[in-house]
Protein backbone atom coordinates (compact mmCIF):
# COMPACT_ATOMS: atom_id res chain seq x y z
CA UNK A 1 0.00 0.00 0.00
CA UNK A 2 2.78 2.39 0.92
CA UNK A 3 4.69 1.40 -2.20
CA UNK A 4 1.66 2.06 -4.40
CA UNK A 5 1.04 5.45 -2.82
CA UNK A 6 4.69 6.38 -3.25
CA UNK A 7 4.65 5.30 -6.89
CA UNK A 8 1.46 7.29 -7.51
CA UNK A 9 2.87 10.43 -5.96
CA UNK A 10 6.13 10.14 -7.90
CA UNK A 11 4.53 9.30 -11.23
CA UNK A 12 4.47 11.73 -14.11
CA UNK A 13 1.36 13.17 -15.72
CA UNK A 14 0.17 9.92 -17.28
CA UNK A 15 0.10 7.03 -14.81
CA UNK A 16 -0.96 4.60 -17.53
CA UNK A 17 2.53 4.75 -19.00
CA UNK A 18 4.14 3.59 -15.76
CA UNK A 19 4.49 -0.16 -16.25
CA UNK A 20 5.86 -0.81 -12.75
CA UNK A 21 2.88 0.94 -11.19
CA UNK A 22 0.40 -1.05 -13.27
CA UNK A 23 2.12 -4.34 -12.40
CA UNK A 24 2.18 -3.43 -8.72
CA UNK A 25 -1.55 -2.59 -8.83
CA UNK A 26 -2.31 -5.92 -10.54
CA UNK A 27 -0.33 -7.83 -7.91
CA UNK A 28 -2.13 -5.91 -5.19
CA UNK A 29 -5.51 -6.74 -6.74
CA UNK A 30 -4.65 -10.44 -6.96
CA UNK A 31 -3.46 -10.48 -3.37
CA UNK A 32 -6.62 -8.73 -2.23
CA UNK A 33 -8.81 -11.30 -4.02
CA UNK A 34 -6.90 -14.18 -2.41
CA UNK A 35 -7.26 -12.61 1.03
CA UNK A 36 -11.00 -12.12 0.52
CA UNK A 37 -11.40 -15.79 -0.46
CA UNK A 38 -9.51 -16.88 2.63
CA UNK A 39 -11.65 -14.61 4.82
CA UNK A 40 -14.81 -16.20 3.38
CA UNK A 41 -13.42 -19.68 4.09
CA UNK A 42 -12.49 -18.63 7.64
CA UNK A 43 -16.01 -17.27 8.23
CA UNK A 44 -17.59 -20.52 7.06
CA UNK A 45 -15.21 -22.49 9.28
CA UNK A 46 -16.05 -20.29 12.28
CA UNK A 47 -19.77 -20.87 11.72
CA UNK A 48 -19.21 -24.65 11.63
CA UNK A 49 -17.15 -24.51 14.81
CA UNK A 50 -19.82 -22.44 16.58
CA UNK A 51 -22.53 -24.90 15.52
CA UNK A 52 -20.57 -27.90 16.77
CA UNK A 53 -19.63 -26.10 19.99
CA UNK A 54 -23.30 -25.52 20.80
CA UNK A 55 -23.91 -29.27 20.63
CA UNK A 56 -21.54 -29.77 23.58
CA UNK A 57 -22.89 -26.92 25.71
CA UNK A 58 -25.47 -29.07 27.59
CA UNK A 59 -22.77 -31.61 28.47
CA UNK A 60 -20.51 -28.84 29.75
CA UNK A 61 -23.33 -27.38 31.83
CA UNK A 62 -24.15 -30.71 33.44
CA UNK A 63 -20.47 -31.49 34.00
CA UNK A 64 -19.85 -28.20 35.77
CA UNK A 65 -22.99 -28.63 37.86
CA UNK A 66 -21.88 -32.13 38.87
CA UNK A 67 -18.39 -30.89 39.76
CA UNK A 68 -19.55 -28.00 41.92
CA UNK A 69 -22.17 -30.12 43.71
CA UNK A 70 -19.51 -32.68 44.63
CA UNK A 71 -17.06 -29.92 45.53
CA UNK A 72 -19.57 -28.18 47.82
CA UNK A 73 -20.47 -31.42 49.57
CA UNK A 74 -17.34 -30.88 51.68
CA UNK A 75 -18.93 -27.72 53.05
CA UNK A 76 -21.85 -29.77 54.37
CA UNK A 77 -19.63 -32.20 56.22
CA UNK A 78 -15.87 -32.83 55.85
CA UNK A 79 -16.68 -36.51 55.45
CA UNK A 80 -17.99 -35.70 51.93
CA UNK A 81 -14.70 -34.46 50.49
CA UNK A 82 -13.93 -36.28 47.26
CA UNK A 83 -10.85 -36.40 45.08
CA UNK A 84 -10.59 -35.28 41.50
CA UNK A 85 -10.11 -38.92 40.53
CA UNK A 86 -13.49 -39.74 42.09
CA UNK A 87 -15.09 -36.90 40.16
CA UNK A 88 -13.49 -38.03 36.90
CA UNK A 89 -14.79 -41.56 37.35
CA UNK A 90 -18.26 -40.29 38.22
CA UNK A 91 -18.26 -37.95 35.23
CA UNK A 92 -17.31 -40.76 32.85
CA UNK A 93 -20.09 -42.95 34.27
CA UNK A 94 -22.60 -40.16 33.72
CA UNK A 95 -21.68 -39.81 30.08
NUVO-627577 format. One record per atom (N, C-alpha, C, O, CB): residue number from 1; residue in three letters; atom name; x, y, z. Coordinates in steps of 0.001 Angstrom, whole numbers, plus 500000, padded with zeros to 6 digits. Atoms other than C-alpha are relative to their C-alpha. Glycine has a CB too. Layout:
<sekes>
{seke NUM, ALA, CA, {X, Y, Z}}
...
</sekes>
This chain:
<sekes>
{seke 1, UNK, N, {500823, 498815, 500000}}
{seke 1, UNK, CA, {500000, 500000, 500000}}
{seke 1, UNK, C, {500873, 501257, 500000}}
{seke 1, UNK, O, {500636, 502200, 499246}}
{seke 1, UNK, CB, {499060, 499993, 501206}}
{seke 2, UNK, N, {499094, 498853, 499934}}
{seke 2, UNK, CA, {502783, 502389, 500923}}
{seke 2, UNK, C, {500762, 500131, 498687}}
{seke 2, UNK, O, {500982, 501235, 498190}}
{seke 2, UNK, CB, {500986, 499858, 501188}}
{seke 3, UNK, N, {499252, 499985, 501258}}
{seke 3, UNK, CA, {504690, 501397, 497798}}
{seke 3, UNK, C, {499133, 500565, 498873}}
{seke 3, UNK, O, {499608, 501343, 498046}}
{seke 3, UNK, CB, {500490, 498575, 499642}}
{seke 4, UNK, N, {500898, 499508, 501045}}
{seke 4, UNK, CA, {501662, 502059, 495600}}
{seke 4, UNK, C, {499788, 501502, 500137}}
{seke 4, UNK, O, {499822, 502233, 499148}}
{seke 4, UNK, CB, {498649, 499266, 500057}}
{seke 5, UNK, N, {500187, 498567, 499782}}
{seke 5, UNK, CA, {501044, 505450, 497180}}
{seke 5, UNK, C, {501240, 500796, 499613}}
{seke 5, UNK, O, {501140, 501881, 499040}}
{seke 5, UNK, CB, {499647, 500270, 501455}}
{seke 6, UNK, N, {498755, 499323, 500359}}
{seke 6, UNK, CA, {504687, 506380, 496750}}
{seke 6, UNK, C, {500156, 500065, 498485}}
{seke 6, UNK, O, {500550, 501093, 497933}}
{seke 6, UNK, CB, {501206, 499282, 500630}}
{seke 7, UNK, N, {499883, 500028, 501456}}
{seke 7, UNK, CA, {504645, 505299, 493113}}
{seke 7, UNK, C, {499001, 500962, 499354}}
{seke 7, UNK, O, {499318, 501603, 498352}}
{seke 7, UNK, CB, {499781, 498572, 499472}}
{seke 8, UNK, N, {500993, 499075, 500544}}
{seke 8, UNK, CA, {501457, 507290, 492488}}
{seke 8, UNK, C, {500432, 501456, 500182}}
{seke 8, UNK, O, {500239, 502283, 499291}}
{seke 8, UNK, CB, {498644, 499770, 500667}}
{seke 9, UNK, N, {499584, 498618, 499757}}
{seke 9, UNK, CA, {502873, 510425, 494038}}
{seke 9, UNK, C, {501216, 500388, 499162}}
{seke 9, UNK, O, {501388, 501556, 498814}}
{seke 9, UNK, CB, {500308, 500201, 501477}}
{seke 10, UNK, N, {498793, 499710, 500779}}
{seke 10, UNK, CA, {506126, 510135, 492104}}
{seke 10, UNK, C, {499790, 499855, 498503}}
{seke 10, UNK, O, {500689, 500165, 497721}}
{seke 10, UNK, CB, {501117, 499095, 500433}}
{seke 11, UNK, N, {500223, 500228, 501431}}
{seke 11, UNK, CA, {504532, 509301, 488769}}
{seke 11, UNK, C, {499833, 501321, 499258}}
{seke 11, UNK, O, {499496, 502352, 499840}}
{seke 11, UNK, CB, {498763, 499114, 499783}}
{seke 12, UNK, N, {500137, 498821, 500844}}
{seke 12, UNK, CA, {504473, 511731, 485891}}
{seke 12, UNK, C, {498523, 500260, 499714}}
{seke 12, UNK, O, {497647, 499740, 500404}}
{seke 12, UNK, CB, {500789, 499825, 498681}}
{seke 13, UNK, N, {501379, 499612, 500325}}
{seke 13, UNK, CA, {501359, 513168, 484282}}
{seke 13, UNK, C, {499123, 498801, 499670}}
{seke 13, UNK, O, {497990, 498714, 500144}}
{seke 13, UNK, CB, {499992, 500967, 498832}}
{seke 14, UNK, N, {500811, 501135, 500438}}
{seke 14, UNK, CA, {500174, 509920, 482717}}
{seke 14, UNK, C, {500425, 498747, 500766}}
{seke 14, UNK, O, {501508, 498209, 500533}}
{seke 14, UNK, CB, {500135, 499779, 498463}}
{seke 15, UNK, N, {499648, 501180, 499195}}
{seke 15, UNK, CA, {500101, 507031, 485194}}
{seke 15, UNK, C, {499827, 498705, 499221}}
{seke 15, UNK, O, {500323, 497658, 499636}}
{seke 15, UNK, CB, {499152, 499951, 501262}}
{seke 16, UNK, N, {500181, 501202, 500812}}
{seke 16, UNK, CA, {499044, 504601, 482473}}
{seke 16, UNK, C, {501268, 499587, 499275}}
{seke 16, UNK, O, {501374, 498453, 498809}}
{seke 16, UNK, CB, {498900, 500217, 498999}}
{seke 17, UNK, N, {498727, 500324, 500648}}
{seke 17, UNK, CA, {502529, 504753, 481001}}
{seke 17, UNK, C, {500987, 499355, 500956}}
{seke 17, UNK, O, {502009, 498826, 500521}}
{seke 17, UNK, CB, {500613, 501246, 499405}}
{seke 18, UNK, N, {499094, 500558, 498995}}
{seke 18, UNK, CA, {504139, 503586, 484240}}
{seke 18, UNK, C, {499719, 498503, 500164}}
{seke 18, UNK, O, {498777, 498101, 500847}}
{seke 18, UNK, CB, {499844, 500745, 501366}}
{seke 19, UNK, N, {500197, 501449, 500021}}
{seke 19, UNK, CA, {504492, 499840, 483746}}
{seke 19, UNK, C, {500168, 499403, 501402}}
{seke 19, UNK, O, {499400, 498523, 501790}}
{seke 19, UNK, CB, {500989, 499341, 499019}}
{seke 20, UNK, N, {499777, 500517, 498648}}
{seke 20, UNK, CA, {505865, 499189, 487254}}
{seke 20, UNK, C, {498790, 500250, 500895}}
{seke 20, UNK, O, {498405, 499389, 501686}}
{seke 20, UNK, CB, {501246, 500641, 500616}}
{seke 21, UNK, N, {501183, 499674, 499205}}
{seke 21, UNK, CA, {502883, 500936, 488813}}
{seke 21, UNK, C, {498830, 499098, 499641}}
{seke 21, UNK, O, {498121, 498617, 500525}}
{seke 21, UNK, CB, {499612, 501463, 499802}}
{seke 22, UNK, N, {501104, 500858, 500447}}
{seke 22, UNK, CA, {500402, 498946, 486725}}
{seke 22, UNK, C, {500204, 498577, 500489}}
{seke 22, UNK, O, {499256, 497939, 500947}}
{seke 22, UNK, CB, {499878, 500022, 498463}}
{seke 23, UNK, N, {499718, 501357, 499527}}
{seke 23, UNK, CA, {502115, 495656, 487596}}
{seke 23, UNK, C, {499801, 499895, 501505}}
{seke 23, UNK, O, {499258, 498908, 502000}}
{seke 23, UNK, CB, {501430, 499588, 499630}}
{seke 24, UNK, N, {500175, 500002, 498541}}
{seke 24, UNK, CA, {502179, 496565, 491277}}
{seke 24, UNK, C, {498516, 500019, 500361}}
{seke 24, UNK, O, {498101, 499327, 501290}}
{seke 24, UNK, CB, {500720, 501214, 500637}}
{seke 25, UNK, N, {501446, 499955, 499758}}
{seke 25, UNK, CA, {498452, 497405, 491166}}
{seke 25, UNK, C, {499337, 498656, 499698}}
{seke 25, UNK, O, {498433, 498230, 500417}}
{seke 25, UNK, CB, {499355, 501101, 499150}}
{seke 26, UNK, N, {500553, 501321, 500340}}
{seke 26, UNK, CA, {497688, 494076, 489461}}
{seke 26, UNK, C, {500344, 498970, 501077}}
{seke 26, UNK, O, {499503, 498155, 501455}}
{seke 26, UNK, CB, {500533, 499528, 498627}}
{seke 27, UNK, N, {499592, 500922, 498929}}
{seke 27, UNK, CA, {499669, 492167, 492095}}
{seke 27, UNK, C, {499192, 500278, 501256}}
{seke 27, UNK, O, {498766, 499355, 501950}}
{seke 27, UNK, CB, {501517, 500128, 500297}}
{seke 28, UNK, N, {500788, 499623, 498828}}
{seke 28, UNK, CA, {497867, 494094, 494809}}
{seke 28, UNK, C, {498564, 499518, 499873}}
{seke 28, UNK, O, {497976, 499055, 500851}}
{seke 28, UNK, CB, {500027, 501515, 500197}}
{seke 29, UNK, N, {501374, 500459, 500231}}
{seke 29, UNK, CA, {494489, 493256, 493257}}
{seke 29, UNK, C, {499900, 498490, 500176}}
{seke 29, UNK, O, {498955, 498000, 500794}}
{seke 29, UNK, CB, {499523, 500401, 498592}}
{seke 30, UNK, N, {499989, 501459, 499869}}
{seke 30, UNK, CA, {495350, 489556, 493036}}
{seke 30, UNK, C, {500125, 499593, 501461}}
{seke 30, UNK, O, {499427, 498693, 501928}}
{seke 30, UNK, CB, {501150, 499391, 499181}}
{seke 31, UNK, N, {499822, 500300, 498581}}
{seke 31, UNK, CA, {496544, 489518, 496628}}
{seke 31, UNK, C, {498729, 500293, 500782}}
{seke 31, UNK, O, {498349, 499524, 501664}}
{seke 31, UNK, CB, {501168, 500805, 500576}}
{seke 32, UNK, N, {501246, 499630, 499328}}
{seke 32, UNK, CA, {493377, 491273, 497767}}
{seke 32, UNK, C, {498914, 498958, 499754}}
{seke 32, UNK, O, {498172, 498609, 500672}}
{seke 32, UNK, CB, {499525, 501378, 499524}}
{seke 33, UNK, N, {501000, 501035, 500326}}
{seke 33, UNK, CA, {491193, 488704, 495982}}
{seke 33, UNK, C, {500284, 498712, 500768}}
{seke 33, UNK, O, {499357, 498077, 501272}}
{seke 33, UNK, CB, {499986, 499715, 498476}}
{seke 34, UNK, N, {499638, 501202, 499250}}
{seke 34, UNK, CA, {493101, 485824, 497595}}
{seke 34, UNK, C, {499658, 500150, 501479}}
{seke 34, UNK, O, {499148, 499221, 502105}}
{seke 34, UNK, CB, {501491, 499695, 499833}}
{seke 35, UNK, N, {500303, 499756, 498586}}
{seke 35, UNK, CA, {492741, 487391, 501035}}
{seke 35, UNK, C, {498496, 499945, 500239}}
{seke 35, UNK, O, {498048, 499381, 501237}}
{seke 35, UNK, CB, {500562, 501365, 500449}}
{seke 36, UNK, N, {501460, 500030, 499853}}
{seke 36, UNK, CA, {489000, 487884, 500518}}
{seke 36, UNK, C, {499459, 498574, 499950}}
{seke 36, UNK, O, {498538, 498236, 500694}}
{seke 36, UNK, CB, {499342, 500842, 498907}}
{seke 37, UNK, N, {500427, 501404, 500055}}
{seke 37, UNK, CA, {488596, 484212, 499541}}
{seke 37, UNK, C, {500314, 499282, 501303}}
{seke 37, UNK, O, {499502, 498510, 501812}}
{seke 37, UNK, CB, {500676, 499277, 498828}}
{seke 38, UNK, N, {499605, 500641, 498742}}
{seke 38, UNK, CA, {490492, 483117, 502635}}
{seke 38, UNK, C, {499136, 500485, 501163}}
{seke 38, UNK, O, {498833, 499712, 502072}}
{seke 38, UNK, CB, {501482, 500274, 500297}}
{seke 39, UNK, N, {500884, 499470, 498958}}
{seke 39, UNK, CA, {488351, 485388, 504819}}
{seke 39, UNK, C, {498637, 499318, 499931}}
{seke 39, UNK, O, {498057, 498985, 500964}}
{seke 39, UNK, CB, {499842, 501533, 499857}}
{seke 40, UNK, N, {501282, 500701, 500155}}
{seke 40, UNK, CA, {485195, 483798, 503383}}
{seke 40, UNK, C, {500092, 498571, 500533}}
{seke 40, UNK, O, {499183, 498100, 501217}}
{seke 40, UNK, CB, {499569, 499984, 498520}}
{seke 41, UNK, N, {499803, 501365, 499508}}
{seke 41, UNK, CA, {486579, 480320, 504095}}
{seke 41, UNK, C, {500084, 499997, 501521}}
{seke 41, UNK, O, {499506, 499128, 502174}}
{seke 41, UNK, CB, {501277, 499377, 499391}}
{seke 42, UNK, N, {499870, 499910, 498540}}
{seke 42, UNK, CA, {487507, 481374, 507640}}
{seke 42, UNK, C, {498642, 500265, 500649}}
{seke 42, UNK, O, {498354, 499711, 501710}}
{seke 42, UNK, CB, {501000, 501112, 500388}}
{seke 43, UNK, N, {501332, 499731, 499449}}
{seke 43, UNK, CA, {483989, 482732, 508234}}
{seke 43, UNK, C, {499126, 498755, 499986}}
{seke 43, UNK, O, {498405, 498489, 500948}}
{seke 43, UNK, CB, {499318, 501118, 499215}}
{seke 44, UNK, N, {500768, 501245, 500076}}
{seke 44, UNK, CA, {482409, 479481, 507062}}
{seke 44, UNK, C, {500486, 499014, 501053}}
{seke 44, UNK, O, {499685, 498346, 501705}}
{seke 44, UNK, CB, {500109, 499376, 498593}}
{seke 45, UNK, N, {499429, 500896, 498998}}
{seke 45, UNK, CA, {484787, 477511, 509280}}
{seke 45, UNK, C, {499590, 500420, 501408}}
{seke 45, UNK, O, {499274, 499567, 502237}}
{seke 45, UNK, CB, {501528, 499972, 499883}}
{seke 46, UNK, N, {500431, 499517, 498691}}
{seke 46, UNK, CA, {483945, 479712, 512277}}
{seke 46, UNK, C, {498544, 499663, 500278}}
{seke 46, UNK, O, {498194, 499310, 501404}}
{seke 46, UNK, CB, {500208, 501496, 500099}}
{seke 47, UNK, N, {501415, 500351, 499827}}
{seke 47, UNK, CA, {480226, 479129, 511716}}
{seke 47, UNK, C, {499848, 498508, 500314}}
{seke 47, UNK, O, {499036, 498136, 501160}}
{seke 47, UNK, CB, {499193, 500364, 498730}}
{seke 48, UNK, N, {500055, 501441, 499729}}
{seke 48, UNK, CA, {480789, 475347, 511631}}
{seke 48, UNK, C, {500459, 499699, 501425}}
{seke 48, UNK, O, {499846, 498899, 502132}}
{seke 48, UNK, CB, {500869, 499226, 498989}}
{seke 49, UNK, N, {499477, 500213, 498650}}
{seke 49, UNK, CA, {482855, 475485, 514814}}
{seke 49, UNK, C, {498975, 500437, 501034}}
{seke 49, UNK, O, {498757, 499736, 502023}}
{seke 49, UNK, CB, {501323, 500765, 500202}}
{seke 50, UNK, N, {501013, 499514, 499058}}
{seke 50, UNK, CA, {480185, 477558, 516576}}
{seke 50, UNK, C, {498824, 499037, 500093}}
{seke 50, UNK, O, {498305, 498792, 501182}}
{seke 50, UNK, CB, {499505, 501388, 499584}}
{seke 51, UNK, N, {501115, 500948, 500010}}
{seke 51, UNK, CA, {477473, 475102, 515525}}
{seke 51, UNK, C, {500354, 498740, 500772}}
{seke 51, UNK, O, {499548, 498253, 501565}}
{seke 51, UNK, CB, {499610, 499644, 498563}}
{seke 52, UNK, N, {499571, 501221, 499306}}
{seke 52, UNK, CA, {479434, 472096, 516770}}
{seke 52, UNK, C, {500193, 500278, 501486}}
{seke 52, UNK, O, {499864, 499437, 502322}}
{seke 52, UNK, CB, {501308, 499450, 499384}}
{seke 53, UNK, N, {499786, 499646, 498597}}
{seke 53, UNK, CA, {480373, 473900, 519993}}
{seke 53, UNK, C, {498677, 500033, 500764}}
{seke 53, UNK, O, {498628, 499626, 501925}}
{seke 53, UNK, CB, {500707, 501361, 500106}}
{seke 54, UNK, N, {501297, 499922, 499330}}
{seke 54, UNK, CA, {476701, 474481, 520804}}
{seke 54, UNK, C, {499430, 498616, 500309}}
{seke 54, UNK, O, {498625, 498467, 501228}}
{seke 54, UNK, CB, {499017, 500781, 499142}}
{seke 55, UNK, N, {500449, 501368, 499725}}
{seke 55, UNK, CA, {476093, 470728, 520631}}
{seke 55, UNK, C, {500518, 499532, 501354}}
{seke 55, UNK, O, {499829, 498800, 502065}}
{seke 55, UNK, CB, {500470, 499040, 498889}}
{seke 56, UNK, N, {499361, 500446, 498764}}
{seke 56, UNK, CA, {478461, 470232, 523580}}
{seke 56, UNK, C, {499657, 500858, 501216}}
{seke 56, UNK, O, {500036, 500511, 502334}}
{seke 56, UNK, CB, {501484, 499982, 499815}}
{seke 57, UNK, N, {500306, 499101, 498891}}
{seke 57, UNK, CA, {477114, 473084, 525713}}
{seke 57, UNK, C, {499181, 499319, 501106}}
{seke 57, UNK, O, {499495, 499522, 502279}}
{seke 57, UNK, CB, {499251, 501210, 499483}}
{seke 58, UNK, N, {500731, 500671, 498913}}
{seke 58, UNK, CA, {474526, 470933, 527592}}
{seke 58, UNK, C, {500873, 499046, 500817}}
{seke 58, UNK, O, {500700, 498933, 502031}}
{seke 58, UNK, CB, {498827, 499235, 499426}}
{seke 59, UNK, N, {499092, 500909, 499292}}
{seke 59, UNK, CA, {477227, 468394, 528467}}
{seke 59, UNK, C, {500905, 500804, 500936}}
{seke 59, UNK, O, {501145, 500402, 502074}}
{seke 59, UNK, CB, {500853, 499170, 498992}}
{seke 60, UNK, N, {499132, 499159, 499170}}
{seke 60, UNK, CA, {479491, 471158, 529753}}
{seke 60, UNK, C, {499238, 500550, 501202}}
{seke 60, UNK, O, {499771, 500621, 502309}}
{seke 60, UNK, CB, {500583, 501157, 499169}}
{seke 61, UNK, N, {500817, 499476, 498898}}
{seke 61, UNK, CA, {476666, 472618, 531827}}
{seke 61, UNK, C, {499781, 498943, 501067}}
{seke 61, UNK, O, {499946, 499208, 502257}}
{seke 61, UNK, CB, {498650, 500503, 499479}}
{seke 62, UNK, N, {500232, 501086, 499034}}
{seke 62, UNK, CA, {475848, 469289, 533437}}
{seke 62, UNK, C, {501292, 499591, 500697}}
{seke 62, UNK, O, {501286, 499299, 501893}}
{seke 62, UNK, CB, {499380, 498782, 499299}}
{seke 63, UNK, N, {498712, 500351, 499397}}
{seke 63, UNK, CA, {479528, 468507, 534003}}
{seke 63, UNK, C, {500418, 501001, 501060}}
{seke 63, UNK, O, {500892, 500616, 502128}}
{seke 63, UNK, CB, {501074, 499908, 498932}}
{seke 64, UNK, N, {499620, 498992, 499010}}
{seke 64, UNK, CA, {480153, 471799, 535765}}
{seke 64, UNK, C, {499071, 499952, 501206}}
{seke 64, UNK, O, {499516, 500141, 502338}}
{seke 64, UNK, CB, {499982, 501401, 499376}}
{seke 65, UNK, N, {500946, 500133, 498886}}
{seke 65, UNK, CA, {477006, 471368, 537856}}
{seke 65, UNK, C, {500393, 498820, 500888}}
{seke 65, UNK, O, {500409, 498936, 502114}}
{seke 65, UNK, CB, {498552, 499818, 499470}}
{seke 66, UNK, N, {499590, 501190, 499251}}
{seke 66, UNK, CA, {478122, 467872, 538874}}
{seke 66, UNK, C, {501266, 500280, 500811}}
{seke 66, UNK, O, {501359, 499892, 501975}}
{seke 66, UNK, CB, {500232, 498815, 499043}}
{seke 67, UNK, N, {498743, 499706, 499314}}
{seke 67, UNK, CA, {481612, 469113, 539759}}
{seke 67, UNK, C, {499761, 500880, 501231}}
{seke 67, UNK, O, {500251, 500579, 502320}}
{seke 67, UNK, CB, {500986, 500689, 499039}}
{seke 68, UNK, N, {500180, 499069, 498888}}
{seke 68, UNK, CA, {480446, 472002, 541924}}
{seke 68, UNK, C, {499113, 499428, 501103}}
{seke 68, UNK, O, {499272, 499784, 502271}}
{seke 68, UNK, CB, {499408, 501298, 499494}}
{seke 69, UNK, N, {500798, 500663, 498957}}
{seke 69, UNK, CA, {477830, 469885, 543711}}
{seke 69, UNK, C, {500904, 499111, 500842}}
{seke 69, UNK, O, {500830, 499131, 502071}}
{seke 69, UNK, CB, {498843, 499164, 499375}}
{seke 70, UNK, N, {499098, 500893, 499267}}
{seke 70, UNK, CA, {480487, 467324, 544629}}
{seke 70, UNK, C, {501020, 500824, 500797}}
{seke 70, UNK, O, {501369, 500471, 501923}}
{seke 70, UNK, CB, {500727, 499030, 499022}}
{seke 71, UNK, N, {499038, 499150, 499309}}
{seke 71, UNK, CA, {482936, 470082, 545528}}
{seke 71, UNK, C, {499393, 500652, 501243}}
{seke 71, UNK, O, {500057, 500758, 502275}}
{seke 71, UNK, CB, {500521, 501072, 499053}}
{seke 72, UNK, N, {500655, 499344, 498863}}
{seke 72, UNK, CA, {480431, 471820, 547816}}
{seke 72, UNK, C, {499514, 499017, 501060}}
{seke 72, UNK, O, {499138, 499430, 502157}}
{seke 72, UNK, CB, {498834, 500823, 499511}}
{seke 73, UNK, N, {500412, 500992, 499005}}
{seke 73, UNK, CA, {479534, 468582, 549566}}
{seke 73, UNK, C, {500928, 500052, 501216}}
{seke 73, UNK, O, {500502, 499756, 502332}}
{seke 73, UNK, CB, {499996, 498578, 499385}}
{seke 74, UNK, N, {499055, 499885, 498894}}
{seke 74, UNK, CA, {482663, 469121, 551681}}
{seke 74, UNK, C, {499623, 501107, 500968}}
{seke 74, UNK, O, {500010, 501072, 502136}}
{seke 74, UNK, CB, {501390, 500243, 499470}}
{seke 75, UNK, N, {500460, 498937, 499118}}
{seke 75, UNK, CA, {481070, 472278, 553051}}
{seke 75, UNK, C, {498889, 499517, 500933}}
{seke 75, UNK, O, {498714, 500049, 502028}}
{seke 75, UNK, CB, {499513, 501186, 499178}}
{seke 76, UNK, N, {501067, 500555, 499169}}
{seke 76, UNK, CA, {478146, 470228, 554372}}
{seke 76, UNK, C, {500608, 499232, 501166}}
{seke 76, UNK, O, {500243, 499428, 502325}}
{seke 76, UNK, CB, {499070, 499080, 499166}}
{seke 77, UNK, N, {499314, 500787, 498976}}
{seke 77, UNK, CA, {480372, 467801, 556223}}
{seke 77, UNK, C, {501349, 499590, 499416}}
{seke 77, UNK, O, {501399, 499142, 498270}}
{seke 77, UNK, CB, {499148, 498736, 500442}}
{seke 78, UNK, N, {498676, 500360, 500529}}
{seke 78, UNK, CA, {484127, 467169, 555850}}
{seke 78, UNK, C, {500100, 498545, 499544}}
{seke 78, UNK, O, {500993, 498191, 498775}}
{seke 78, UNK, CB, {501050, 500261, 501047}}
{seke 79, UNK, N, {499993, 501397, 500414}}
{seke 79, UNK, CA, {483323, 463487, 555451}}
{seke 79, UNK, C, {499730, 499867, 498487}}
{seke 79, UNK, O, {500110, 498870, 497873}}
{seke 79, UNK, CB, {498949, 499206, 500803}}
{seke 80, UNK, N, {500387, 500063, 501410}}
{seke 80, UNK, CA, {482008, 464302, 551933}}
{seke 80, UNK, C, {501010, 500676, 499080}}
{seke 80, UNK, O, {500626, 501198, 498033}}
{seke 80, UNK, CB, {498644, 500635, 499812}}
{seke 81, UNK, N, {498973, 499440, 500878}}
{seke 81, UNK, CA, {485302, 465542, 550492}}
{seke 81, UNK, C, {500480, 498896, 499062}}
{seke 81, UNK, O, {500900, 497825, 499500}}
{seke 81, UNK, CB, {501195, 500599, 500827}}
{seke 82, UNK, N, {499645, 501002, 501010}}
{seke 82, UNK, CA, {486066, 463719, 547258}}
{seke 82, UNK, C, {501181, 500486, 499171}}
{seke 82, UNK, O, {501406, 501688, 499031}}
{seke 82, UNK, CB, {498792, 499692, 499085}}
{seke 83, UNK, N, {498831, 499673, 500814}}
{seke 83, UNK, CA, {489149, 463602, 545080}}
{seke 83, UNK, C, {499581, 500286, 498563}}
{seke 83, UNK, O, {498460, 499990, 498150}}
{seke 83, UNK, CB, {501030, 498853, 500041}}
{seke 84, UNK, N, {500237, 499742, 501409}}
{seke 84, UNK, CA, {489415, 464721, 541496}}
{seke 84, UNK, C, {499864, 498686, 499240}}
{seke 84, UNK, O, {499106, 498604, 498274}}
{seke 84, UNK, CB, {501131, 500852, 499408}}
{seke 85, UNK, N, {500104, 501319, 500632}}
{seke 85, UNK, CA, {489890, 461081, 540525}}
{seke 85, UNK, C, {498584, 499455, 500160}}
{seke 85, UNK, O, {498028, 498891, 499218}}
{seke 85, UNK, CB, {501029, 499014, 500611}}
{seke 86, UNK, N, {501379, 500444, 499773}}
{seke 86, UNK, CA, {486509, 460257, 542093}}
{seke 86, UNK, C, {499052, 500737, 499052}}
{seke 86, UNK, O, {498180, 500133, 498427}}
{seke 86, UNK, CB, {499581, 500236, 501479}}
{seke 87, UNK, N, {500847, 499210, 500888}}
{seke 87, UNK, CA, {484905, 463104, 540164}}
{seke 87, UNK, C, {500147, 499549, 498558}}
{seke 87, UNK, O, {499150, 499417, 497849}}
{seke 87, UNK, CB, {500337, 501481, 500121}}
{seke 88, UNK, N, {499767, 500442, 501381}}
{seke 88, UNK, CA, {486514, 461972, 536896}}
{seke 88, UNK, C, {499293, 498689, 499708}}
{seke 88, UNK, O, {498676, 498531, 498655}}
{seke 88, UNK, CB, {501494, 499851, 499733}}
{seke 89, UNK, N, {500685, 501281, 500185}}
{seke 89, UNK, CA, {485212, 458445, 537345}}
{seke 89, UNK, C, {498494, 500177, 499954}}
{seke 89, UNK, O, {497820, 499580, 499115}}
{seke 89, UNK, CB, {500372, 499032, 501115}}
{seke 90, UNK, N, {501438, 499737, 499978}}
{seke 90, UNK, CA, {481736, 459705, 538223}}
{seke 90, UNK, C, {499553, 500683, 498719}}
{seke 90, UNK, O, {498506, 500344, 498167}}
{seke 90, UNK, CB, {499629, 500859, 501209}}
{seke 91, UNK, N, {500322, 499292, 501237}}
{seke 91, UNK, CA, {481741, 462045, 535234}}
{seke 91, UNK, C, {499954, 499046, 498815}}
{seke 91, UNK, O, {499041, 499120, 497994}}
{seke 91, UNK, CB, {501018, 501107, 499740}}
{seke 92, UNK, N, {499970, 500968, 501103}}
{seke 92, UNK, CA, {482692, 459236, 532854}}
{seke 92, UNK, C, {498817, 499051, 500062}}
{seke 92, UNK, O, {498287, 498657, 499023}}
{seke 92, UNK, CB, {501301, 499204, 500025}}
{seke 93, UNK, N, {501173, 500864, 499855}}
{seke 93, UNK, CA, {479910, 457049, 534270}}
{seke 93, UNK, C, {498725, 500707, 499569}}
{seke 93, UNK, O, {497809, 500090, 499026}}
{seke 93, UNK, CB, {499866, 499529, 501440}}
{seke 94, UNK, N, {501190, 499218, 500364}}
{seke 94, UNK, CA, {477402, 459841, 533725}}
{seke 94, UNK, C, {499872, 500208, 498503}}
{seke 94, UNK, O, {498771, 500414, 497993}}
{seke 94, UNK, CB, {500031, 501343, 500688}}
{seke 95, UNK, N, {500067, 499811, 501446}}
{seke 95, UNK, CA, {478317, 460186, 530084}}
{seke 95, UNK, C, {499368, 498783, 499367}}
{seke 95, UNK, O, {499214, 498731, 498147}}
{seke 95, UNK, CB, {501399, 500257, 499403}}
</sekes>
